[in-house]
Amino acid sequence: MDIDLLFKIAGIGILVAVLNQVLTKAGREDQAMMTTITGLIIVLMLVITQISNLFETVRTVFKL
Amino acid sequence: MDVLKILGFAIISVILIVVLKEQKKEIALIMTIFACVILMLFAMTKMESVIGVIESLINKSGINKDFFLIILKVTGIAYLIEFGKNICIDAGQKAIATKLEMAGKVIILTISLPVISALVNVISGLI
């Protein structure tokens, strides 16, 4: 039940959303797109370790 | 006591996802996946002890063990397929969800073939 990881992801998401708004207002759409993609990659990295953990647990529990 | 933990976790993650839904759909989707993964992990640790008890019962009773293994595999596959299917539906991809479900059913069918053939042998033996 590590809820702090969830808060971390939400924080990154909100940060990216705000940065996006600021950058689009400043007229730099390409950098806005870049921050979106980097934010997405960071969040994905966090989640992928949990997903592989889940699949490994399911594999051992159900003897797949 | 665990129920409160699960409930709190689910409600908090739902609120955070709704906050993020307008600006960043993709990160909101990743958060739903993350919440589903955490809840399933929680369920898995509980499931492990249940399956251990069932297995010891079956060993004691002397029933054929490999049928139980097939049942275990089928439930595991069903669990995973349902997990993936709901995430695809959440993301709005109904077509992928139905195809995933169909593929899961085919896999379950192939795994349970020995059970079916054993059943047919028993029946033909009776007649």
N, CA and C atoms of all chains as a GROMACS GRO file, in nm:
protein
  573
    1MET      N    1   0.086  -0.120   0.000
    1MET     CA    2   0.000   0.000   0.000
    1MET      C    3   0.089   0.124   0.000
    2ASP      N    4   0.186   0.134  -0.094
    2ASP     CA    5   0.274   0.251  -0.087
    2ASP      C    6   0.205   0.365  -0.162
    3ILE      N    7   0.136   0.445  -0.083
    3ILE     CA    8   0.056   0.552  -0.141
    3ILE      C    9   0.146   0.670  -0.175
    4ASP      N   10   0.268   0.671  -0.119
    4ASP     CA   11   0.352   0.788  -0.149
    4ASP      C   12   0.394   0.786  -0.296
    5LEU      N   13   0.404   0.665  -0.355
    5LEU     CA   14   0.437   0.658  -0.497
    5LEU      C   15   0.324   0.722  -0.579
    6LEU      N   16   0.200   0.698  -0.532
    6LEU     CA   17   0.087   0.756  -0.604
    6LEU      C   18   0.094   0.909  -0.598
    7PHE      N   19   0.128   0.962  -0.479
    7PHE     CA   20   0.138   1.106  -0.466
    7PHE      C   21   0.251   1.160  -0.553
    8LYS      N   22   0.360   1.082  -0.564
    8LYS     CA   23   0.472   1.126  -0.646
    8LYS      C   24   0.426   1.139  -0.792
    9ILE      N   25   0.353   1.037  -0.838
    9ILE     CA   26   0.307   1.039  -0.978
    9ILE      C   27   0.212   1.156  -0.999
   10ALA      N   28   0.121   1.176  -0.902
   10ALA     CA   29   0.026   1.286  -0.917
   10ALA      C   30   0.100   1.419  -0.919
   11GLY      N   31   0.204   1.430  -0.835
   11GLY     CA   32   0.281   1.554  -0.832
   11GLY      C   33   0.346   1.580  -0.966
   12ILE      N   34   0.408   1.474  -1.022
   12ILE     CA   35   0.472   1.491  -1.153
   12ILE      C   36   0.369   1.531  -1.256
   13GLY      N   37   0.252   1.467  -1.251
   13GLY     CA   38   0.148   1.498  -1.349
   13GLY      C   39   0.105   1.643  -1.341
   14ILE      N   40   0.081   1.690  -1.216
   14ILE     CA   41   0.037   1.828  -1.201
   14ILE      C   42   0.146   1.923  -1.246
   15LEU      N   43   0.272   1.890  -1.209
   15LEU     CA   44   0.384   1.976  -1.248
   15LEU      C   45   0.391   1.988  -1.400
   16VAL      N   46   0.379   1.874  -1.468
   16VAL     CA   47   0.388   1.875  -1.614
   16VAL      C   48   0.272   1.955  -1.672
   17ALA      N   49   0.154   1.939  -1.612
   17ALA     CA   50   0.038   2.014  -1.665
   17ALA      C   51   0.063   2.164  -1.653
   18VAL      N   52   0.112   2.206  -1.535
   18VAL     CA   53   0.136   2.350  -1.514
   18VAL      C   54   0.244   2.399  -1.610
   19LEU      N   55   0.353   2.321  -1.617
   19LEU     CA   56   0.463   2.362  -1.706
   19LEU      C   57   0.412   2.376  -1.849
   20ASN      N   58   0.326   2.283  -1.887
   20ASN     CA   59   0.271   2.286  -2.022
   20ASN      C   60   0.199   2.418  -2.047
   21GLN      N   61   0.112   2.453  -1.949
   21GLN     CA   62   0.037   2.577  -1.966
   21GLN      C   63   0.132   2.695  -1.980
   22VAL      N   64   0.233   2.701  -1.891
   22VAL     CA   65   0.325   2.816  -1.892
   22VAL      C   66   0.396   2.823  -2.026
   23LEU      N   67   0.443   2.708  -2.072
   23LEU     CA   68   0.522   2.709  -2.196
   23LEU      C   69   0.435   2.744  -2.316
   24THR      N   70   0.310   2.689  -2.318
   24THR     CA   71   0.226   2.722  -2.434
   24THR      C   72   0.193   2.871  -2.431
   25LYS      N   73   0.170   2.928  -2.310
   25LYS     CA   74   0.141   3.072  -2.304
   25LYS      C   75   0.262   3.151  -2.354
   26ALA      N   76   0.384   3.100  -2.322
   26ALA     CA   77   0.504   3.173  -2.363
   26ALA      C   78   0.533   3.149  -2.510
   27GLY      N   79   0.448   3.070  -2.577
   27GLY     CA   80   0.466   3.057  -2.720
   27GLY      C   81   0.561   2.947  -2.759
   28ARG      N   82   0.609   2.865  -2.661
   28ARG     CA   83   0.705   2.758  -2.699
   28ARG      C   84   0.632   2.625  -2.695
   29GLU      N   85   0.553   2.596  -2.797
   29GLU     CA   86   0.475   2.472  -2.793
   29GLU      C   87   0.568   2.351  -2.796
   30ASP      N   88   0.681   2.359  -2.871
   30ASP     CA   89   0.764   2.239  -2.883
   30ASP      C   90   0.821   2.200  -2.748
   31GLN      N   91   0.864   2.302  -2.669
   31GLN     CA   92   0.919   2.267  -2.537
   31GLN      C   93   0.809   2.212  -2.447
   32ALA      N   94   0.687   2.264  -2.467
   32ALA     CA   95   0.577   2.210  -2.387
   32ALA      C   96   0.561   2.061  -2.416
   33MET      N   97   0.568   2.028  -2.546
   33MET     CA   98   0.556   1.886  -2.584
   33MET      C   99   0.669   1.805  -2.522
   34MET      N  100   0.789   1.863  -2.521
   34MET     CA  101   0.902   1.791  -2.463
   34MET      C  102   0.879   1.762  -2.316
   35THR      N  103   0.832   1.863  -2.241
   35THR     CA  104   0.812   1.839  -2.097
   35THR      C  105   0.705   1.734  -2.076
   36THR      N  106   0.600   1.736  -2.162
   36THR     CA  107   0.497   1.633  -2.147
   36THR      C  108   0.559   1.496  -2.162
   37ILE      N  109   0.641   1.480  -2.267
   37ILE     CA  110   0.698   1.347  -2.293
   37ILE      C  111   0.791   1.305  -2.181
   38THR      N  112   0.875   1.398  -2.132
   38THR     CA  113   0.968   1.359  -2.025
   38THR      C  114   0.889   1.324  -1.899
   39GLY      N  115   0.784   1.402  -1.868
   39GLY     CA  116   0.703   1.368  -1.751
   39GLY      C  117   0.644   1.230  -1.765
   40LEU      N  118   0.595   1.202  -1.886
   40LEU     CA  119   0.534   1.071  -1.911
   40LEU      C  120   0.636   0.960  -1.890
   41ILE      N  121   0.758   0.982  -1.939
   41ILE     CA  122   0.860   0.876  -1.927
   41ILE      C  123   0.893   0.852  -1.781
   42ILE      N  124   0.907   0.960  -1.704
   42ILE     CA  125   0.940   0.943  -1.561
   42ILE      C  126   0.831   0.863  -1.492
   43VAL      N  127   0.706   0.900  -1.519
   43VAL     CA  128   0.596   0.830  -1.452
   43VAL      C  129   0.593   0.685  -1.494
   44LEU      N  130   0.618   0.661  -1.625
   44LEU     CA  131   0.617   0.523  -1.674
   44LEU      C  132   0.724   0.441  -1.604
   45MET      N  133   0.844   0.502  -1.588
   45MET     CA  134   0.950   0.426  -1.522
   45MET      C  135   0.907   0.383  -1.382
   46LEU      N  136   0.840   0.478  -1.311
   46LEU     CA  137   0.798   0.443  -1.174
   46LEU      C  138   0.700   0.327  -1.176
   47VAL      N  139   0.605   0.330  -1.274
   47VAL     CA  140   0.496   0.233  -1.270
   47VAL      C  141   0.542   0.097  -1.320
   48ILE      N  142   0.636   0.097  -1.414
   48ILE     CA  143   0.674  -0.031  -1.477
   48ILE      C  144   0.734  -0.126  -1.374
   49THR      N  145   0.813  -0.072  -1.279
   49THR     CA  146   0.871  -0.163  -1.178
   49THR      C  147   0.757  -0.230  -1.098
   50GLN      N  148   0.651  -0.152  -1.067
   50GLN     CA  149   0.541  -0.212  -0.992
   50GLN      C  150   0.468  -0.317  -1.076
   51ILE      N  151   0.452  -0.289  -1.204
   51ILE     CA  152   0.381  -0.384  -1.291
   51ILE      C  153   0.458  -0.516  -1.299
   52SER      N  154   0.591  -0.506  -1.316
   52SER     CA  155   0.668  -0.630  -1.326
   52SER      C  156   0.662  -0.704  -1.193
   53ASN      N  157   0.659  -0.627  -1.083
   53ASN     CA  158   0.646  -0.691  -0.952
   53ASN      C  159   0.514  -0.767  -0.944
   54LEU      N  160   0.406  -0.704  -0.994
   54LEU     CA  161   0.276  -0.770  -0.989
   54LEU      C  162   0.279  -0.897  -1.072
   55PHE      N  163   0.330  -0.888  -1.196
   55PHE     CA  164   0.328  -1.006  -1.283
   55PHE      C  165   0.409  -1.119  -1.221
   56GLU      N  166   0.522  -1.085  -1.157
   56GLU     CA  167   0.603  -1.190  -1.096
   56GLU      C  168   0.526  -1.255  -0.981
   57THR      N  169   0.457  -1.173  -0.902
   57THR     CA  170   0.380  -1.230  -0.791
   57THR      C  171   0.271  -1.321  -0.843
   58VAL      N  172   0.197  -1.274  -0.945
   58VAL     CA  173   0.090  -1.357  -0.999
   58VAL      C  174   0.147  -1.486  -1.052
   59ARG      N  175   0.263  -1.478  -1.116
   59ARG     CA  176   0.322  -1.600  -1.172
   59ARG      C  177   0.353  -1.699  -1.062
   60THR      N  178   0.410  -1.651  -0.953
   60THR     CA  179   0.445  -1.747  -0.847
   60THR      C  180   0.320  -1.797  -0.774
   61VAL      N  181   0.222  -1.709  -0.753
   61VAL     CA  182   0.104  -1.751  -0.677
   61VAL      C  183   0.026  -1.855  -0.756
   62PHE      N  184   0.001  -1.827  -0.885
   62PHE     CA  185  -0.085  -1.916  -0.962
   62PHE      C  186  -0.007  -2.021  -1.039
   63LYS      N  187   0.126  -2.026  -1.017
   63LYS     CA  188   0.210  -2.129  -1.080
   63LYS      C  189   0.191  -2.127  -1.232
   64LEU      N  190   0.187  -2.010  -1.291
   64LEU     CA  191   0.168  -2.002  -1.438
   64LEU      C  192   0.295  -2.044  -1.509
   65MET      N  193  -0.962  -0.426   0.903
   65MET     CA  194  -0.874  -0.309   0.905
   65MET      C  195  -0.815  -0.288   0.764
   66ASP      N  196  -0.783  -0.398   0.697
   66ASP     CA  197  -0.727  -0.382   0.564
   66ASP      C  198  -0.827  -0.316   0.471
   67VAL      N  199  -0.958  -0.343   0.495
   67VAL     CA  200  -1.059  -0.288   0.404
   67VAL      C  201  -1.047  -0.137   0.402
   68LEU      N  202  -1.024  -0.077   0.520
   68LEU     CA  203  -1.016   0.069   0.523
   68LEU      C  204  -0.896   0.117   0.442
   69LYS      N  205  -0.786   0.040   0.451
   69LYS     CA  206  -0.669   0.081   0.374
   69LYS      C  207  -0.699   0.081   0.226
   70ILE      N  208  -0.760  -0.030   0.181
   70ILE     CA  209  -0.790  -0.041   0.038
   70ILE      C  210  -0.883   0.072  -0.004
   71LEU      N  211  -0.987   0.092   0.077
   71LEU     CA  212  -1.088   0.193   0.042
   71LEU      C  213  -1.023   0.331   0.034
   72GLY      N  214  -0.943   0.365   0.135
   72GLY     CA  215  -0.880   0.496   0.135
   72GLY      C  216  -0.790   0.513   0.015
   73PHE      N  217  -0.712   0.409  -0.014
   73PHE     CA  218  -0.621   0.417  -0.128
   73PHE      C  219  -0.700   0.438  -0.257
   74ALA      N  220  -0.810   0.364  -0.273
   74ALA     CA  221  -0.887   0.374  -0.398
   74ALA      C  222  -0.947   0.513  -0.412
   75ILE      N  223  -1.004   0.564  -0.303
   75ILE     CA  224  -1.072   0.694  -0.313
   75ILE      C  225  -0.970   0.804  -0.342
   76ILE      N  226  -0.855   0.799  -0.271
   76ILE     CA  227  -0.755   0.903  -0.295
   76ILE      C  228  -0.707   0.898  -0.439
   77SER      N  229  -0.682   0.776  -0.490
   77SER     CA  230  -0.631   0.769  -0.628
   77SER      C  231  -0.737   0.816  -0.726
   78VAL      N  232  -0.865   0.787  -0.698
   78VAL     CA  233  -0.970   0.832  -0.791
   78VAL      C  234  -0.974   0.984  -0.794
   79ILE      N  235  -0.963   1.046  -0.675
   79ILE     CA  236  -0.967   1.193  -0.671
   79ILE      C  237  -0.851   1.251  -0.750
   80LEU      N  238  -0.730   1.195  -0.727
   80LEU     CA  239  -0.613   1.249  -0.797
   80LEU      C  240  -0.629   1.231  -0.948
   81ILE      N  241  -0.687   1.118  -0.988
   81ILE     CA  242  -0.702   1.093  -1.132
   81ILE      C  243  -0.798   1.194  -1.193
   82VAL      N  244  -0.909   1.223  -1.120
   82VAL     CA  245  -1.005   1.318  -1.175
   82VAL      C  246  -0.940   1.455  -1.187
   83VAL      N  247  -0.855   1.489  -1.088
   83VAL     CA  248  -0.787   1.619  -1.095
   83VAL      C  249  -0.706   1.628  -1.224
   84LEU      N  250  -0.639   1.516  -1.258
   84LEU     CA  251  -0.545   1.522  -1.370
   84LEU      C  252  -0.612   1.494  -1.503
   85LYS      N  253  -0.741   1.456  -1.500
   85LYS     CA  254  -0.800   1.401  -1.622
   85LYS      C  255  -0.806   1.505  -1.734
   86GLU      N  256  -0.839   1.630  -1.702
   86GLU     CA  257  -0.859   1.725  -1.812
   86GLU      C  258  -0.727   1.754  -1.881
   87GLN      N  259  -0.626   1.797  -1.801
   87GLN     CA  260  -0.504   1.842  -1.869
   87GLN      C  261  -0.429   1.725  -1.930
   88LYS      N  262  -0.407   1.621  -1.845
   88LYS     CA  263  -0.311   1.518  -1.890
   88LYS      C  264  -0.382   1.383  -1.887
   89LYS      N  265  -0.449   1.346  -1.998
   89LYS     CA  266  -0.522   1.217  -1.997
   89LYS      C  267  -0.425   1.102  -1.979
   90GLU      N  268  -0.306   1.111  -2.044
   90GLU     CA  269  -0.219   0.993  -2.043
   90GLU      C  270  -0.164   0.966  -1.904
   91ILE      N  271  -0.130   1.074  -1.831
   91ILE     CA  272  -0.077   1.048  -1.696
   91ILE      C  273  -0.190   0.998  -1.606
   92ALA      N  274  -0.312   1.046  -1.630
   92ALA     CA  275  -0.426   0.995  -1.552
   92ALA      C  276  -0.444   0.845  -1.578
   93LEU      N  277  -0.427   0.806  -1.703
   93LEU     CA  278  -0.440   0.662  -1.734
   93LEU      C  279  -0.332   0.583  -1.661
   94ILE      N  280  -0.210   0.637  -1.661
   94ILE     CA  281  -0.102   0.563  -1.593
   94ILE      C  282  -0.132   0.553  -1.444
   95MET      N  283  -0.197   0.657  -1.390
   95MET     CA  284  -0.230   0.649  -1.246
   95MET      C  285  -0.337   0.544  -1.222
   96THR      N  286  -0.434   0.530  -1.314
   96THR     CA  287  -0.533   0.422  -1.294
   96THR      C  288  -0.463   0.287  -1.299
   97ILE      N  289  -0.369   0.271  -1.394
   97ILE     CA  290  -0.298   0.143  -1.402
   97ILE      C  291  -0.224   0.119  -1.272
   98PHE      N  292  -0.160   0.224  -1.221
   98PHE     CA  293  -0.082   0.208  -1.098
   98PHE      C  294  -0.172   0.169  -0.982
   99ALA      N  295  -0.288   0.234  -0.971
   99ALA     CA  296  -0.380   0.202  -0.860
   99ALA      C  297  -0.427   0.057  -0.873
  100CYS      N  298  -0.461   0.016  -0.998
  100CYS     CA  299  -0.506  -0.124  -1.015
  100CYS      C  300  -0.395  -0.220  -0.975
  101VAL      N  301  -0.271  -0.187  -1.013
  101VAL     CA  302  -0.160  -0.278  -0.983
  101VAL      C  303  -0.143  -0.291  -0.832
  102ILE      N  304  -0.149  -0.178  -0.762
  102ILE     CA  305  -0.127  -0.184  -0.617
  102ILE      C  306  -0.238  -0.265  -0.550
  103LEU      N  307  -0.363  -0.242  -0.592
  103LEU     CA  308  -0.473  -0.316  -0.528
  103LEU      C  309  -0.460  -0.465  -0.558
  104MET      N  310  -0.418  -0.498  -0.681
  104MET     CA  311  -0.404  -0.640  -0.713
  104MET      C  312  -0.292  -0.702  -0.634
  105LEU      N  313  -0.181  -0.626  -0.617
  105LEU     CA  314  -0.070  -0.680  -0.538
  105LEU      C  315  -0.118  -0.710  -0.397
  106PHE      N  316  -0.200  -0.620  -0.343
  106PHE     CA  317  -0.253  -0.642  -0.209
  106PHE      C  318  -0.336  -0.769  -0.206
  107ALA      N  319  -0.418  -0.789  -0.309
  107ALA     CA  320  -0.503  -0.908  -0.313
  107ALA      C  321  -0.418  -1.033  -0.330
  108MET      N  322  -0.309  -1.020  -0.408
  108MET     CA  323  -0.226  -1.138  -0.434
  108MET      C  324  -0.165  -1.193  -0.306
  109THR      N  325  -0.116  -1.102  -0.219
  109THR     CA  326  -0.052  -1.153  -0.097
  109THR      C  327  -0.156  -1.229  -0.014
  110LYS      N  328  -0.281  -1.180  -0.014
  110LYS     CA  329  -0.387  -1.253   0.061
  110LYS      C  330  -0.417  -1.386  -0.008
  111MET      N  331  -0.419  -1.381  -0.143
  111MET     CA  332  -0.456  -1.501  -0.219
  111MET      C  333  -0.356  -1.613  -0.196
  112GLU      N  334  -0.229  -1.574  -0.175
  112GLU     CA  335  -0.125  -1.676  -0.163
  112GLU      C  336  -0.155  -1.768  -0.044
  113SER      N  337  -0.194  -1.708   0.069
  113SER     CA  338  -0.219  -1.793   0.187
  113SER      C  339  -0.341  -1.882   0.162
  114VAL      N  340  -0.443  -1.828   0.095
  114VAL     CA  341  -0.563  -1.908   0.069
  114VAL      C  342  -0.527  -2.030  -0.015
  115ILE      N  343  -0.447  -2.006  -0.119
  115ILE     CA  344  -0.414  -2.116  -0.210
  115ILE      C  345  -0.328  -2.218  -0.136
  116GLY      N  346  -0.242  -2.170  -0.046
  116GLY     CA  347  -0.161  -2.264   0.032
  116GLY      C  348  -0.249  -2.358   0.113
  117VAL      N  349  -0.351  -2.301   0.177
  117VAL     CA  350  -0.439  -2.386   0.259
  117VAL      C  351  -0.512  -2.486   0.170
  118ILE      N  352  -0.564  -2.437   0.057
  118ILE     CA  353  -0.639  -2.529  -0.031
  118ILE      C  354  -0.549  -2.641  -0.078
  119GLU      N  355  -0.425  -2.605  -0.111
  119GLU     CA  356  -0.333  -2.706  -0.162
  119GLU      C  357  -0.308  -2.813  -0.056
  120SER      N  358  -0.288  -2.769   0.069
  120SER     CA  359  -0.260  -2.869   0.174
  120SER      C  360  -0.382  -2.958   0.193
  121LEU      N  361  -0.503  -2.900   0.182
  121LEU     CA  362  -0.624  -2.982   0.195
  121LEU      C  363  -0.627  -3.088   0.087
  122ILE      N  364  -0.595  -3.046  -0.036
  122ILE     CA  365  -0.602  -3.140  -0.148
  122ILE      C  366  -0.498  -3.249  -0.131
  123ASN      N  367  -0.379  -3.210  -0.082
  123ASN     CA  368  -0.277  -3.314  -0.062
  123ASN      C  369  -0.326  -3.416   0.039
  124LYS      N  370  -0.388  -3.363   0.146
  124LYS     CA  371  -0.433  -3.456   0.250
  124LYS      C  372  -0.541  -3.548   0.194
  125SER      N  373  -0.634  -3.491   0.115
  125SER     CA  374  -0.748  -3.572   0.072
  125SER      C  375  -0.707  -3.669  -0.038
  126GLY      N  376  -0.590  -3.651  -0.100
  126GLY     CA  377  -0.543  -3.750  -0.196
  126GLY      C  378  -0.609  -3.739  -0.332
  127ILE      N  379  -0.682  -3.627  -0.357
  127ILE     CA  380  -0.742  -3.611  -0.491
  127ILE      C  381  -0.629  -3.584  -0.591
  128ASN      N  382  -0.652  -3.612  -0.717
  128ASN     CA  383  -0.554  -3.591  -0.822
  128ASN      C  384  -0.512  -3.445  -0.823
  129LYS      N  385  -0.376  -3.420  -0.814
  129LYS     CA  386  -0.331  -3.283  -0.791
  129LYS      C  387  -0.325  -3.202  -0.919
  130ASP      N  388  -0.304  -3.265  -1.037
  130ASP     CA  389  -0.277  -3.182  -1.154
  130ASP      C  390  -0.403  -3.111  -1.202
  131PHE      N  391  -0.524  -3.166  -1.166
  131PHE     CA  392  -0.644  -3.090  -1.202
  131PHE      C  393  -0.646  -2.959  -1.124
  132PHE      N  394  -0.604  -2.968  -0.997
  132PHE     CA  395  -0.603  -2.844  -0.916
  132PHE      C  396  -0.507  -2.743  -0.976
  133LEU      N  397  -0.392  -2.793  -1.028
  133LEU     CA  398  -0.297  -2.699  -1.088
  133LEU      C  399  -0.359  -2.629  -1.209
  134ILE      N  400  -0.437  -2.706  -1.287
  134ILE     CA  401  -0.500  -2.645  -1.405
  134ILE      C  402  -0.600  -2.539  -1.361
  135ILE      N  403  -0.676  -2.571  -1.256
  135ILE     CA  404  -0.773  -2.472  -1.206
  135ILE      C  405  -0.699  -2.346  -1.162
  136LEU      N  406  -0.586  -2.366  -1.096
  136LEU     CA  407  -0.508  -2.250  -1.048
  136LEU      C  408  -0.462  -2.165  -1.165
  137LYS      N  409  -0.410  -2.234  -1.268
  137LYS     CA  410  -0.361  -2.159  -1.386
  137LYS      C  411  -0.476  -2.081  -1.449
  138VAL      N  412  -0.592  -2.148  -1.462
  138VAL     CA  413  -0.704  -2.082  -1.529
  138VAL      C  414  -0.745  -1.957  -1.451
  139THR      N  415  -0.752  -1.968  -1.318
  139THR     CA  416  -0.791  -1.850  -1.241
  139THR      C  417  -0.686  -1.740  -1.255
  140GLY      N  418  -0.559  -1.780  -1.257
  140GLY     CA  419  -0.455  -1.677  -1.274
  140GLY      C  420  -0.469  -1.604  -1.405
  141ILE      N  421  -0.492  -1.682  -1.512
  141ILE     CA  422  -0.505  -1.618  -1.643
  141ILE      C  423  -0.627  -1.529  -1.646
  142ALA      N  424  -0.738  -1.581  -1.589
  142ALA     CA  425  -0.861  -1.500  -1.590
  142ALA      C  426  -0.837  -1.368  -1.514
  143TYR      N  427  -0.764  -1.378  -1.404
  143TYR     CA  428  -0.735  -1.260  -1.322
  143TYR      C  429  -0.659  -1.156  -1.404
  144LEU      N  430  -0.554  -1.203  -1.473
  144LEU     CA  431  -0.471  -1.109  -1.548
  144LEU      C  432  -0.548  -1.050  -1.666
  145ILE      N  433  -0.621  -1.136  -1.737
  145ILE     CA  434  -0.692  -1.088  -1.855
  145ILE      C  435  -0.796  -0.983  -1.815
  146GLU      N  436  -0.864  -1.009  -1.703
  146GLU     CA  437  -0.966  -0.914  -1.658
  146GLU      C  438  -0.900  -0.782  -1.621
  147PHE      N  439  -0.781  -0.790  -1.559
  147PHE     CA  440  -0.705  -0.669  -1.525
  147PHE      C  441  -0.674  -0.587  -1.650
  148GLY      N  442  -0.619  -0.654  -1.752
  148GLY     CA  443  -0.584  -0.582  -1.875
  148GLY      C  444  -0.707  -0.531  -1.947
  149LYS      N  445  -0.814  -0.611  -1.946
  149LYS     CA  446  -0.934  -0.573  -2.021
  149LYS      C  447  -0.993  -0.443  -1.964
  150ASN      N  448  -1.001  -0.435  -1.830
  150ASN     CA  449  -1.064  -0.316  -1.772
  150ASN      C  450  -0.978  -0.193  -1.797
  151ILE      N  451  -0.845  -0.211  -1.799
  151ILE     CA  452  -0.761  -0.093  -1.826
  151ILE      C  453  -0.782  -0.046  -1.969
  152CYS      N  454  -0.795  -0.143  -2.064
  152CYS     CA  455  -0.819  -0.103  -2.204
  152CYS      C  456  -0.953  -0.031  -2.215
  153ILE      N  457  -1.055  -0.079  -2.142
  153ILE     CA  458  -1.186  -0.013  -2.149
  153ILE      C  459  -1.175   0.127  -2.090
  154ASP      N  460  -1.101   0.139  -1.980
  154ASP     CA  461  -1.082   0.271  -1.920
  154ASP      C  462  -1.018   0.367  -2.018
  155ALA      N  463  -0.923   0.316  -2.096
  155ALA     CA  464  -0.854   0.403  -2.191
  155ALA      C  465  -0.941   0.429  -2.313
  156GLY      N  466  -1.059   0.365  -2.320
  156GLY     CA  467  -1.149   0.392  -2.433
  156GLY      C  468  -1.127   0.299  -2.549
  157GLN      N  469  -1.044   0.195  -2.531
  157GLN     CA  470  -1.015   0.104  -2.643
  157GLN      C  471  -1.097  -0.023  -2.626
  158LYS      N  472  -1.226  -0.017  -2.658
  158LYS     CA  473  -1.311  -0.136  -2.636
  158LYS      C  474  -1.271  -0.249  -2.728
  159ALA      N  475  -1.228  -0.215  -2.853
  159ALA     CA  476  -1.196  -0.323  -2.947
  159ALA      C  477  -1.081  -0.407  -2.893
  160ILE      N  478  -0.976  -0.339  -2.843
  160ILE     CA  479  -0.862  -0.415  -2.792
  160ILE      C  480  -0.906  -0.498  -2.672
  161ALA      N  481  -0.994  -0.442  -2.589
  161ALA     CA  482  -1.038  -0.515  -2.470
  161ALA      C  483  -1.107  -0.645  -2.510
  162THR      N  484  -1.198  -0.637  -2.608
  162THR     CA  485  -1.269  -0.761  -2.645
  162THR      C  486  -1.173  -0.861  -2.707
  163LYS      N  487  -1.079  -0.813  -2.788
  163LYS     CA  488  -0.984  -0.908  -2.850
  163LYS      C  489  -0.899  -0.972  -2.742
  164LEU      N  490  -0.856  -0.892  -2.642
  164LEU     CA  491  -0.776  -0.947  -2.533
  164LEU      C  492  -0.854  -1.055  -2.460
  165GLU      N  493  -0.983  -1.026  -2.438
  165GLU     CA  494  -1.066  -1.124  -2.364
  165GLU      C  495  -1.080  -1.252  -2.445
  166MET      N  496  -1.101  -1.236  -2.577
  166MET     CA  497  -1.117  -1.355  -2.662
  166MET      C  498  -0.989  -1.438  -2.660
  167ALA      N  499  -0.874  -1.369  -2.670
  167ALA     CA  500  -0.748  -1.443  -2.667
  167ALA      C  501  -0.732  -1.515  -2.534
  168GLY      N  502  -0.772  -1.449  -2.425
  168GLY     CA  503  -0.762  -1.512  -2.293
  168GLY      C  504  -0.846  -1.638  -2.286
  169LYS      N  505  -0.967  -1.631  -2.344
  169LYS     CA  506  -1.054  -1.750  -2.341
  169LYS      C  507  -0.991  -1.862  -2.418
  170VAL      N  508  -0.928  -1.830  -2.533
  170VAL     CA  509  -0.865  -1.936  -2.612
  170VAL      C  510  -0.752  -2.000  -2.532
  171ILE      N  511  -0.673  -1.918  -2.462
  171ILE     CA  512  -0.562  -1.974  -2.384
  171ILE      C  513  -0.617  -2.064  -2.275
  172ILE      N  514  -0.726  -2.018  -2.210
  172ILE     CA  515  -0.783  -2.100  -2.102
  172ILE      C  516  -0.833  -2.233  -2.158
  173LEU      N  517  -0.893  -2.224  -2.279
  173LEU     CA  518  -0.943  -2.347  -2.340
  173LEU      C  519  -0.828  -2.444  -2.368
  174THR      N  520  -0.718  -2.391  -2.424
  174THR     CA  521  -0.608  -2.482  -2.455
  174THR      C  522  -0.552  -2.544  -2.328
  175ILE      N  523  -0.549  -2.468  -2.220
  175ILE     CA  524  -0.492  -2.523  -2.096
  175ILE      C  525  -0.583  -2.630  -2.038
  176SER      N  526  -0.715  -2.613  -2.056
  176SER     CA  527  -0.805  -2.708  -1.991
  176SER      C  528  -0.838  -2.826  -2.083
  177LEU      N  529  -0.765  -2.840  -2.195
  177LEU     CA  530  -0.793  -2.954  -2.285
  177LEU      C  531  -0.775  -3.088  -2.213
  178PRO      N  532  -0.664  -3.112  -2.139
  178PRO     CA  533  -0.651  -3.244  -2.075
  178PRO      C  534  -0.768  -3.278  -1.985
  179VAL      N  535  -0.826  -3.175  -1.919
  179VAL     CA  536  -0.939  -3.206  -1.831
  179VAL      C  537  -1.055  -3.256  -1.915
  180ILE      N  538  -1.078  -3.190  -2.029
  180ILE     CA  539  -1.191  -3.230  -2.114
  180ILE      C  540  -1.170  -3.371  -2.164
  181SER      N  541  -1.046  -3.401  -2.209
  181SER     CA  542  -1.023  -3.536  -2.264
  181SER      C  543  -1.038  -3.639  -2.152
  182ALA      N  544  -0.993  -3.606  -2.031
  182ALA     CA  545  -1.009  -3.702  -1.921
  182ALA      C  546  -1.156  -3.728  -1.897
  183LEU      N  547  -1.235  -3.618  -1.902
  183LEU     CA  548  -1.380  -3.635  -1.880
  183LEU      C  549  -1.440  -3.728  -1.985
  184VAL      N  550  -1.401  -3.706  -2.109
  184VAL     CA  551  -1.458  -3.789  -2.218
  184VAL      C  552  -1.418  -3.934  -2.196
  185ASN      N  553  -1.291  -3.957  -2.155
  185ASN     CA  554  -1.248  -4.097  -2.132
  185ASN      C  555  -1.334  -4.160  -2.023
  186VAL      N  556  -1.358  -4.083  -1.915
  186VAL     CA  557  -1.436  -4.141  -1.805
  186VAL      C  558  -1.575  -4.177  -1.854
  187ILE      N  559  -1.635  -4.083  -1.929
  187ILE     CA  560  -1.772  -4.107  -1.975
  187ILE      C  561  -1.776  -4.228  -2.068
  188SER      N  562  -1.681  -4.232  -2.162
  188SER     CA  563  -1.683  -4.345  -2.256
  188SER      C  564  -1.661  -4.475  -2.180
  189GLY      N  565  -1.582  -4.468  -2.073
  189GLY     CA  566  -1.562  -4.590  -1.993
  189GLY      C  567  -1.692  -4.635  -1.930
  190LEU      N  568  -1.773  -4.538  -1.888
  190LEU     CA  569  -1.898  -4.575  -1.819
  190LEU      C  570  -1.993  -4.643  -1.916
  191ILE      N  571  -1.999  -4.586  -2.038
  191ILE     CA  572  -2.102  -4.638  -2.132
  191ILE      C  573  -2.064  -4.777  -2.179
   0.00000   0.00000   0.00000
